[in-house]
Amino acid sequence: MKLFDADGPLMTALSRFADIVICNLMFVLFSLPVFTIGASLAALYTCTLQFVYEEDKDTGLVFRDFWLAFKRNFKQATALWLICLLIILFLGAYYWVTQSLAGTYGKIYQVTFYVLALVFLFGFVYIFPLQARYENTVMNTLRNAWLLSIAALPWTVLCILLVVAAFYISFVMNPDAVNLFTYLWAVCGFGLIAYLQSFFLRKAFAKISPETMKLKSSVQSEGSVFTDEEHRGDDLMIQESSYSNPNWNRREDIVGPDKPQRKNRRRR
Protein backbone atom coordinates (compact mmCIF):
# COMPACT_ATOMS: atom_id res chain seq x y z
CA MET A 1 0.00 0.00 0.00
CA LYS A 2 1.40 3.37 -1.00
CA LEU A 3 1.67 6.17 1.52
CA PHE A 4 -0.53 8.58 -0.44
CA ASP A 5 -3.24 6.13 -1.51
CA ALA A 6 -6.76 7.49 -1.06
CA ASP A 7 -7.56 4.67 1.38
CA GLY A 8 -4.14 4.69 3.04
CA PRO A 9 -3.59 5.51 6.72
CA LEU A 10 -2.11 8.94 6.03
CA MET A 11 -4.95 10.18 3.85
CA THR A 12 -7.50 8.64 6.20
CA ALA A 13 -5.93 10.46 9.16
CA LEU A 14 -5.82 13.75 7.25
CA SER A 15 -9.46 13.35 6.22
CA ARG A 16 -10.48 12.69 9.80
CA PHE A 17 -8.50 15.70 11.03
CA ALA A 18 -10.23 17.87 8.42
CA ASP A 19 -13.60 16.66 9.74
CA ILE A 20 -12.53 17.54 13.29
CA VAL A 21 -11.48 21.04 12.21
CA ILE A 22 -14.86 21.56 10.51
CA CYS A 23 -16.70 20.39 13.64
CA ASN A 24 -14.54 22.63 15.82
CA LEU A 25 -15.12 25.75 13.71
CA MET A 26 -18.87 25.13 13.66
CA PHE A 27 -18.86 24.56 17.42
CA VAL A 28 -17.09 27.86 18.04
CA LEU A 29 -19.38 29.72 15.65
CA PHE A 30 -22.61 28.23 17.03
CA SER A 31 -21.49 28.83 20.63
CA LEU A 32 -21.05 32.59 20.25
CA PRO A 33 -24.55 33.44 21.59
CA VAL A 34 -23.49 31.58 24.81
CA PHE A 35 -26.96 30.17 25.52
CA THR A 36 -26.48 27.85 22.51
CA ILE A 37 -23.35 26.23 23.95
CA GLY A 38 -25.38 23.21 25.10
CA ALA A 39 -26.76 22.51 21.63
CA SER A 40 -23.31 23.07 20.12
CA LEU A 41 -21.76 20.58 22.55
CA ALA A 42 -24.45 18.01 21.74
CA ALA A 43 -23.85 18.48 18.01
CA LEU A 44 -20.08 18.27 18.45
CA TYR A 45 -20.32 15.01 20.41
CA THR A 46 -22.83 13.65 17.91
CA CYS A 47 -20.22 14.00 15.17
CA THR A 48 -17.20 12.80 17.15
CA LEU A 49 -19.08 9.79 18.52
CA GLN A 50 -20.09 8.93 14.97
CA PHE A 51 -16.42 9.08 14.01
CA VAL A 52 -15.46 6.71 16.82
CA TYR A 53 -18.38 4.35 16.25
CA GLU A 54 -17.62 4.59 12.50
CA GLU A 55 -21.20 5.59 11.74
CA ASP A 56 -20.33 8.42 9.38
CA LYS A 57 -19.37 6.06 6.53
CA ASP A 58 -17.14 8.74 5.00
CA THR A 59 -20.01 10.71 3.48
CA GLY A 60 -18.13 13.98 3.76
CA LEU A 61 -21.29 15.68 5.02
CA VAL A 62 -19.93 16.92 8.34
CA PHE A 63 -21.57 20.33 7.88
CA ARG A 64 -24.97 18.75 7.46
CA ASP A 65 -24.50 16.27 10.31
CA PHE A 66 -23.51 19.02 12.73
CA TRP A 67 -26.38 21.28 11.66
CA LEU A 68 -29.00 18.53 11.90
CA ALA A 69 -27.71 17.47 15.32
CA PHE A 70 -27.75 21.09 16.47
CA LYS A 71 -31.37 21.53 15.43
CA ARG A 72 -32.51 18.19 16.80
CA ASN A 73 -30.91 18.72 20.23
CA PHE A 74 -31.46 22.47 20.51
CA LYS A 75 -34.44 22.55 22.87
CA GLN A 76 -33.36 19.85 25.30
CA ALA A 77 -29.63 20.60 25.18
CA THR A 78 -30.32 24.29 25.85
CA ALA A 79 -32.38 23.37 28.92
CA LEU A 80 -29.51 21.15 30.13
CA TRP A 81 -27.00 23.93 29.52
CA LEU A 82 -29.06 26.50 31.43
CA ILE A 83 -29.27 24.11 34.40
CA CYS A 84 -25.49 23.59 34.25
CA LEU A 85 -24.97 27.35 33.96
CA LEU A 86 -27.02 27.93 37.11
CA ILE A 87 -24.91 25.34 38.95
CA ILE A 88 -21.72 26.99 37.71
CA LEU A 89 -22.94 30.40 38.92
CA PHE A 90 -23.83 28.88 42.29
CA LEU A 91 -20.40 27.27 42.60
CA GLY A 92 -18.76 30.58 41.65
CA ALA A 93 -20.71 32.44 44.34
CA TYR A 94 -19.98 29.67 46.86
CA TYR A 95 -16.27 29.90 46.10
CA TRP A 96 -16.33 33.67 46.55
CA VAL A 97 -17.95 33.23 49.97
CA THR A 98 -15.45 30.57 51.06
CA GLN A 99 -12.55 32.83 50.13
CA SER A 100 -13.90 35.54 52.42
CA LEU A 101 -14.01 33.18 55.41
CA ALA A 102 -11.02 32.66 57.64
CA GLY A 103 -10.04 30.08 60.24
CA THR A 104 -11.30 26.52 60.57
CA TYR A 105 -14.75 27.22 59.15
CA GLY A 106 -13.21 28.81 56.07
CA LYS A 107 -11.09 25.72 55.39
CA ILE A 108 -14.09 23.42 55.87
CA TYR A 109 -16.19 25.40 53.42
CA GLN A 110 -13.32 25.43 50.94
CA VAL A 111 -13.12 21.64 51.10
CA THR A 112 -16.88 21.36 50.55
CA PHE A 113 -16.57 23.64 47.54
CA TYR A 114 -13.95 21.39 45.91
CA VAL A 115 -16.08 18.32 46.63
CA LEU A 116 -19.17 19.93 45.08
CA ALA A 117 -17.15 21.13 42.07
CA LEU A 118 -15.72 17.65 41.52
CA VAL A 119 -19.14 16.01 41.77
CA PHE A 120 -20.53 18.48 39.23
CA LEU A 121 -17.58 17.91 36.91
CA PHE A 122 -18.09 14.14 37.05
CA GLY A 123 -21.65 14.46 35.82
CA PHE A 124 -20.93 17.26 33.36
CA VAL A 125 -18.58 14.98 31.43
CA TYR A 126 -21.51 12.79 30.35
CA ILE A 127 -24.47 15.19 30.10
CA PHE A 128 -24.05 16.31 26.50
CA PRO A 129 -22.60 13.05 25.12
CA LEU A 130 -25.66 11.27 26.54
CA GLN A 131 -27.91 13.93 25.05
CA ALA A 132 -26.15 13.47 21.72
CA ARG A 133 -26.47 9.69 21.58
CA TYR A 134 -29.56 8.64 23.55
CA GLU A 135 -33.23 9.54 23.58
CA ASN A 136 -34.28 10.66 27.07
CA THR A 137 -35.83 13.41 29.14
CA VAL A 138 -33.85 16.26 30.67
CA MET A 139 -34.09 14.91 34.20
CA ASN A 140 -33.25 11.35 33.20
CA THR A 141 -30.25 12.57 31.23
CA LEU A 142 -28.98 14.45 34.29
CA ARG A 143 -29.56 11.46 36.55
CA ASN A 144 -27.92 9.02 34.14
CA ALA A 145 -24.91 11.31 33.73
CA TRP A 146 -24.05 11.12 37.41
CA LEU A 147 -24.86 7.42 37.70
CA LEU A 148 -22.66 6.64 34.70
CA SER A 149 -19.84 8.78 36.05
CA ILE A 150 -19.62 6.40 39.02
CA ALA A 151 -20.30 3.19 37.09
CA ALA A 152 -17.54 4.05 34.59
CA LEU A 153 -15.25 5.81 37.05
CA PRO A 154 -11.90 5.05 35.31
CA TRP A 155 -13.16 6.47 32.00
CA THR A 156 -14.65 9.45 33.83
CA VAL A 157 -11.29 10.24 35.39
CA LEU A 158 -9.52 9.88 32.03
CA CYS A 159 -11.98 12.27 30.36
CA ILE A 160 -11.40 14.87 33.08
CA LEU A 161 -7.62 14.43 33.09
CA LEU A 162 -7.54 14.86 29.32
CA VAL A 163 -9.24 18.27 29.58
CA VAL A 164 -7.15 19.35 32.59
CA ALA A 165 -3.92 18.35 30.84
CA ALA A 166 -4.91 20.18 27.66
CA PHE A 167 -5.71 23.40 29.54
CA TYR A 168 -2.57 23.14 31.66
CA ILE A 169 -0.32 22.71 28.60
CA SER A 170 -2.13 25.48 26.72
CA PHE A 171 -2.49 28.22 29.33
CA VAL A 172 -0.34 27.43 32.38
CA MET A 173 2.81 25.57 31.42
CA ASN A 174 4.05 28.15 28.92
CA PRO A 175 2.46 31.62 29.39
CA ASP A 176 4.40 33.03 26.42
CA ALA A 177 2.55 30.68 24.05
CA VAL A 178 -0.98 31.54 25.22
CA ASN A 179 -1.83 33.39 22.01
CA LEU A 180 -0.68 30.45 19.89
CA PHE A 181 -2.68 27.93 21.90
CA THR A 182 -5.73 30.18 21.88
CA TYR A 183 -5.58 30.12 18.09
CA LEU A 184 -5.16 26.33 18.08
CA TRP A 185 -8.16 25.90 20.37
CA ALA A 186 -10.24 28.08 18.04
CA VAL A 187 -9.20 26.00 15.02
CA CYS A 188 -9.16 22.43 16.32
CA GLY A 189 -8.82 22.25 20.11
CA PHE A 190 -12.41 21.63 21.18
CA GLY A 191 -13.05 19.17 18.38
CA LEU A 192 -9.84 17.25 19.04
CA ILE A 193 -10.56 16.96 22.77
CA ALA A 194 -14.13 15.81 22.09
CA TYR A 195 -12.82 13.26 19.57
CA LEU A 196 -10.27 11.83 22.01
CA GLN A 197 -12.86 11.80 24.79
CA SER A 198 -15.23 9.89 22.52
CA PHE A 199 -12.94 6.84 22.69
CA PHE A 200 -13.31 6.87 26.50
CA LEU A 201 -17.04 7.61 26.23
CA ARG A 202 -17.49 4.59 24.00
CA LYS A 203 -16.01 2.40 26.74
CA ALA A 204 -18.25 4.05 29.33
CA PHE A 205 -21.37 3.66 27.17
CA ALA A 206 -20.67 -0.06 26.96
CA LYS A 207 -21.95 -0.25 30.54
CA ILE A 208 -25.37 1.00 29.46
CA SER A 209 -27.90 -1.75 28.89
CA PRO A 210 -29.46 -1.46 25.39
CA GLU A 211 -32.86 -2.31 26.88
CA THR A 212 -32.85 0.68 29.24
CA MET A 213 -31.86 3.50 26.88
CA LYS A 214 -32.83 4.08 23.26
CA LEU A 215 -30.20 5.12 20.76
CA LYS A 216 -30.96 8.12 18.60
CA SER A 217 -31.24 7.42 14.92
CA SER A 218 -28.26 8.43 12.83
CA VAL A 219 -28.27 12.08 11.81
CA GLN A 220 -27.50 11.09 8.26
CA SER A 221 -30.74 9.15 7.89
CA GLU A 222 -33.01 12.07 8.73
CA GLY A 223 -35.45 12.85 5.98
CA SER A 224 -34.67 9.67 4.06
CA VAL A 225 -35.46 5.98 4.09
CA PHE A 226 -33.13 3.09 4.77
CA THR A 227 -31.05 2.16 1.79
CA ASP A 228 -29.22 -0.89 3.11
CA GLU A 229 -30.58 -4.33 2.30
CA GLU A 230 -30.80 -5.33 5.96
CA HIS A 231 -33.51 -2.75 6.68
CA ARG A 232 -35.42 -2.90 3.42
CA GLY A 233 -38.73 -4.62 4.00
CA ASP A 234 -41.41 -5.64 1.57
CA ASP A 235 -43.33 -2.40 2.01
CA LEU A 236 -40.27 -0.36 1.11
CA MET A 237 -39.51 -2.57 -1.86
CA ILE A 238 -43.02 -2.08 -3.21
CA GLN A 239 -42.62 1.68 -2.86
CA GLU A 240 -39.40 1.72 -4.86
CA SER A 241 -39.58 3.64 -8.05
CA SER A 242 -39.63 1.67 -11.25
CA TYR A 243 -37.16 4.22 -12.53
CA SER A 244 -34.47 2.90 -10.16
CA ASN A 245 -35.65 -0.71 -10.20
CA PRO A 246 -37.83 -1.45 -13.24
CA ASN A 247 -38.42 -5.07 -12.24
CA TRP A 248 -39.74 -4.37 -8.75
CA ASN A 249 -43.27 -5.58 -9.52
CA ARG A 250 -42.03 -8.79 -11.08
CA ARG A 251 -40.29 -10.17 -7.99
CA GLU A 252 -41.79 -13.38 -6.67
CA ASP A 253 -40.82 -12.63 -3.06
CA ILE A 254 -43.09 -9.55 -3.19
CA VAL A 255 -45.91 -10.64 -5.45
CA GLY A 256 -45.81 -14.23 -4.20
CA PRO A 257 -45.34 -17.44 -6.16
CA ASP A 258 -49.04 -18.30 -5.87
CA LYS A 259 -50.20 -14.90 -7.11
CA PRO A 260 -49.73 -14.69 -10.86
CA GLN A 261 -49.22 -11.28 -12.34
CA ARG A 262 -52.09 -9.86 -14.30
CA LYS A 263 -51.70 -7.67 -17.28
CA ASN A 264 -54.30 -5.09 -18.10
CA ARG A 265 -55.04 -5.13 -21.77
CA ARG A 266 -57.11 -2.56 -23.51
CA ARG A 267 -60.02 -3.85 -25.49
CA ARG A 268 -60.11 -2.54 -28.97
N, C-alpha and C positions, 0 to 999 in steps of 0.2 A: 504494500500500500504506500503510495506516494504521500509526502508530507502535505502537499497542497491540494489533495483530492477533495472534492466537494463533500464527501462523506467521511473524510479523515478526521482524526482527533483535534487537529489544530483548527480547521475550519469550523468544526462543530463547537469548539470552545469559544471561538470568536463570535459565532452566531448567537450563542447563549449569552455572552457578555453584551452584545448589542441589544438583545431583548431586555436584559437587566437595566441597561442605561435608559432605554425607552420607558420602562416601568418607573424608574427613579425620577426622570424628568416629569412624567405625568403626575407622579405622587407629589412632587414639590409644587407643581403648578396648581393642582386641585386642592392642595392644603392651604393655599394662601388666605382664603377667607377664615381660617382657624376653626370655625365650627364644622367644617367639612373634613377635618383631619381623620375622624373616625371612619367615614366612608372611603377616604383615600387609603387608609391602612387596610381596610377590608379588601379593597380592590387590589392593592399591592400584594397581599398575602394570597389572594385568589390566583394571581398569575404565578407567583413564585412556587406555590404548592403544586400548581399544574406542571411547572417545570420539573419539580422533584418527582412527582408521581407519573411524569411522562404522559400527561394527558393533553398536551398542546399539539402533539403530532406534527410539529414543525409547519404550522399553517402560515406563519409569518404575520398573523393578525393580532399582534400584541396590543396595538392601539384599540382595536375593537373589543378585545377581551377585557382590557382595563376599564373602558368606558361602560360596557354592559355590566360589569361587576360593580362599578361605582353606582350606577343607577339602581341596580337590583338591591344593593345593601344600604342605600342612602338613608332611608327612614330609620331602620333599626340600628344601624351603625352610628348614626348621629345621636340617637338616644343613649347608646352605650358610651359614646365619647363625652356627652354632657354629664353623665353620672360620674365618669372617671375624672372629668375636669373639676367637678364639685369636690371630689375626694382629694384631688391634688391641692385645691385651694384651702381645704380644711387642714391638710398636713402642713402646708406652708404657714398658715396662721398658728398652728400648734407648735411648729418649730420656733416661730418668732417669740411665742410666749415662753417656751422652755429656755430660750437664750437669755431672757430677762430675769430668770429665777437664779438664785444663788444658793449655795449650801447643799445639804443632802437632798432636799426636795427637788432642787433644780437638776441634780444628776439623775434622780429617779425618773423625772419626767422626760429627760433627754433619752434615757434608755427606752422608755415606752414609745417615744417618737420613732426611734430606729426600728423597733419591733413592728409598729404599725406600718411604717414605710416599706419594710421588707415583705410583710404580708400582702400589702397592696401590689407590690412589684411582682410577686409570685403569680397572682391572679391576672395582672395586666398582660403578662407574657402571652396568655392563651385567649384573651377575650376576642380580639379581632381575627386571629387565625380560626377560632371556632365559628365566629360569625361568617367568615369567608367560606368555610367548607361544609357546615352543617345547618340544616333547617332547625330553628328553635325560637323560643320567645326570648325577650330581653332578660327576664329574671332567670330563666333556665340557663341561658348562656353565661351569665355572671356566676351562678352557682357552680356550673360545670367547670368553669375556668379555675376556680379555687380548688375544687375537688381533684381535677386533673393535675394541678400543680403539685399536689401531695402524692398522688398515685404515680406520677412520672417524675419524681423529685430529681433524679440525676440529670434528666434532659432539661428540666426547669433551670437547674443551676447552670448548666452549660449555656443555655440561651441567655441568661443574665450575664454570665461572665464574658460572653462574646461581645455584648453591647458595652459593658464596662471597659473591657480591654480596648475596644475600638475608640471610645471616647477618651480614654487615658492616653493612648498613643497619639490621637489627633490634637488634643487641646491641653494636655498637661505635661507630657514627657518632653516636648520640644516647643516651647512658646513661640520661638522665632518662625515656626512653620505653620502657625495657626491659619494664616490666610490661604496657604496652599491646601491644607486639609479641609478648610471650609469650602473651597472650590470643588475638591474631590467629593465631599459629601453631597454637594448640590448636583453633581453630575452622576455619581454612581453609588455613593455611600449607603444611603437608605435601602436601595434595591439590593445591593450586595449583602448587607447584613440580613435582610429579610430572606434572601435566597439561602444563605448559610444556615440561618435559623430553621428554615423549612426542612432540612435534613434531620434536625433534632425533633422538630414538631411531628414529622412522620413517625418517628419512633414512639413519641408520646401518644399519638393518635391510635397506635396499634393496641393500646390498652382500652380503647373504647369499644364496647360491644356493638356490632352492626345492628342488633335488634333494638337497641335503646335510642340511637340517634340516626336520623335520616340524612344521607348525603345530599348536597345540592346538586342539581343537574349541571353538567358542564356548561360553561358560559358559551362555548362555541356552538352548542346545539340550540340556542334560543332562536325562536322564529323559524325553525326548520324541522324536518322529520329525520328519523334515523336513516342512515344510508348504509350501515353495515349489515351484512347478511344475517348476523346473529339476532338482530332486533326487528327484522322485517317480517311481519306476519302476513297472513292471507289478506286481511283488510287493506294493508298498505300496498300489497302487490296488485290488488284489483284496482287501486286508485292510481297506479302508475300510468303515466302518459304513454300512449301508443307511439308517440314521437320518439321517446327514449327506449321503449321496449315494444316493438310492433307486434310481437307474438304473445303478449301478456294474456290475451283472452283465449289462447289456444293451449294453455298449460293444463295438463291433466290433474296436477295436484291442486289446482284452484277450481276448475270446472268440475272435476270428479270423473273417474273412469266410467261410472254408470250414468252419466248425464251427457248424452251426445250433444254436440253443438248444432244449433239450428241456424240456418241461413234464411234471411228474409229476402224473398224474391218478389219483384214487382210483377204483377199480372199485366200483361199487355192486352 
